[in-house]
Amino acid sequence: MDQVLGSSALCLFGVLFLILIVFLTSAIKIIPEYQRLVVFRLGRCIGSKGPGLILLIPFLDRGIRVDLREQVREIPAQSSITSDNAPISIDFLWYYKVFDPVQSVLQVGNFELAAQGIATTTLRAVIGSIMLDSVLSEREKINVALRTRLDEVTERWGVKVTNVEIREIVPPRDVQEAMNRQLTAERTRRAIVTESTGTREAAINVAEGERQAAVLRADGEKQAQLLRAEGYSAALEQIFSAANKIDQKTITLQYFETLKSMAAGASTKYIFPLEFTSLLEEFAKKNRGEK
């Protein structure tokens, strides 16, 4: 009998301990800094709690965790038609952050799925109003339009769309081939223009160099002629100045020295001094007078 009572007491204690564990587990919640706990008491929202240690009433309170960190979600590739009836495939990323945890729980059942549906329809509406060339060249404009429209819808859910980034735009195959041909033609044109510009600049540089060289040569020749003329002029002035200082005797001595040096060679020479011809002229005059 005592053994039966002991076993019953042990079982009762075990049940009570299990109930206590369940009570503590459902009553005590630890919420990290980046989360909030939206609490419902008997089905009525009493607000968000956290972070830190949160105490709930078991079987009466129910909590839903909401992450406040910025999240990123991928929108799969969507087929859209541009305003000029060109089919393209676009996929993008959208970033969001919950700023009101209560509204994110009360206003929408699954705001991520709802936002994805709105993003898809918004993308098609935006792309449908833009030409294909604008879609390919104005990604930032499309990003801003998508973010603005998404944010207008998700704001009432307590969610802020922080950014939208188009990741890839895939145009039709024929458009890709045309773009490749256009790119090749543009590169060829740029190469030809660059080559012609280089040739023209090289010709201009060569002509300019030759012109400058000719000018420098002319200036050099001019300076050389001026220097030679100045040298001749200075030499003549010095000779004339020295000649004015020489008397008749000195000239006569120099004249005899010159005759001596001319007669010093081995060949036979006949030298008639200028004075000899003067004497002959005097002699001729006298003879004509006598006759």
Secondary structure as UniProt FT lines:
FT   HELIX           2..27
FT   STRAND          28..31
FT   TURN            33..34
FT   STRAND          35..41
FT   TURN            42..43
FT   STRAND          44..49
FT   STRAND          52..55
FT   TURN            58..60
FT   STRAND          61..67
FT   STRAND          71..81
FT   TURN            83..84
FT   STRAND          87..98
FT   HELIX           101..106
FT   HELIX           111..128
FT   HELIX           132..137
FT   HELIX           139..154
FT   HELIX           155..157
FT   STRAND          159..170
FT   HELIX           173..244
FT   HELIX           248..262
FT   TURN            263..264
FT   HELIX           274..290
//
